[in-house]
Amino acid sequence: MATLIAVGPAASQIAILLIPAALCFTFGSLVKDWRQGWALLIAMTVIFVPCLLICMHYEQKGNPLLSDLGIDQAASHFQSGGNMEGKEARFGIAQSVIWASATTAASNGSVNSMHDSFMPLGSLIPMRLIQLGEVIYGGVGSGL
């Protein structure tokens, strides 16, 4: 009897990145030099993590023009704060940014937020990851 296991967005995000990242170690094993596999993984991570943090910063910060109008964008018990335009309300800003960065880096094509609704500097990151050829952690027909 098959059991259906429901996975949330966090498990999917981990799988999107973890499975292709494991191919770095597979590559190292195939060429019989684990250091090359580690070098690939570190290079991909050095590109991905700062991009993720930059995107997260600008999306959490919110729109400065709205702040000038006196609109409260601070996180509280009643609102998530930051730029929620175009984001999936169930997931919020953090998971939407992680999903956008992970899926544009790995080229799987799924979205849970609209990239054109990100703040200008926040939307720079998904576009940059797409411009890199979606080679970070391997993409469909690209990467490892």
N, C-alpha and C positions, 0 to 999 in steps of 0.2 A: 504494500500500500504506500503510495507516494505521499509525502508530506509537503505542503506548500509553506514555504518560509517567506514571510514578508520582510523585505529589507527597506530601511529608510534611506534618506539621501546621503547620510554619512557613510554608510556601508558601500553605496554605489560610488561615491567619490573616492573612497579608498581603493576600490577595485579598478576604477578607471586608471589610476596612477600606479597601483602596486603591481598589477599584472605586467604592463609594459616595462616597468622598472626592473622586474625580475629578469627580463631578457638581457639586461646588461651583464648579469652574472652568467646567463646562458652563453652569451658571446665570449666572456672570459674563459669559460670552461671549454668551448669549442676551439679556441685558439691556444688553449693550454697555457694561458697567462691571466690569472685572476686580477692582476694589477690593471690590465687594460679594461676589464669590466668595471672595476672600481673607478677608474679614471672617467669612463663614460658616465657613470651614475653621478659622480661628483660634479662633472661639467653641466649635466642637465639640471641638477639641483641648484647649482650656483646661479643659473639663469632663472629658474622657476620661482624660487622662494622670494628673492627681492621683488620680482614682478607682482607676486601675490600680495606682499606686504604694502607695496605702493598703491595698488588698486584698492586694497582694504582701507588704507588711510584716507584716501580721497572720497570714497563712498561713505564712510562713517562720519566724515567731517561735515558733509551736507553742502548745500548751496549758499555761498556767502551773500548772494543777492537777496535771498529770502531772509537771512539774518538781519540785513540792513533794513528790511521792512518791518522788523519786530516779530517775525514768526519764530516760535520756539522750535528748534531742531534738536534739542538735547535729549538724550535717552532717559526715559523714566519708566515708571510702572505702567503708564498709560500709552506710551508710544516708544517705538524702537529707536527713534532719532536718526539723523543722517538723511541720505537721499533714498527714499523708498519708492520713488517713481520708477515704474517698470519692473519692480521686484515682486517675486511671489511672496504674498503676505504670510503664508504659513512658514516660510523658511527665514525670512528677514534678510538683512544686508549681508551678514557674515557668510552664511551658506550660499547665498546667491553669488557673491564675489568668488568664493572658493570654487563653486561649480563653473562659473564663467571662465576662470583662469585654467582650471583643470581640463575642461572640454576643448578650449581653444588651443591648449598646449598639446593635447593628445588627439585632437581631431576626431571626436566621436559624433559630433553633430547635434548633441542634445543641448537644450537651453532651459533655464528656469527663470531667467530674467532677460530683458531686452537690452542688448549691448548699446543700442543708440540712446537709451535712457540713463546711462551712466554719466557721471560728471565728466567734463572734458579730459582731465588728466587720468581719471579712472578708466575711461573707455580706451585710452591710449594703450593700456596693457593688453586687453584681449586682441586688439588690432595688431599689436607688435608680436604677440605670440603666433597669430595667424601668418604674419609676414615672415616669421622665422621658418616657415614651411612646415609647421606643426611637427617638428622633429623631437621636441622635448618629450621624453618617455614614449616615443613612438606613436605614430599616427596611422591612419588608414592609408596604406600604400606608401608610407614614408617612415622615417626614423629607423629603428632597428627592426 
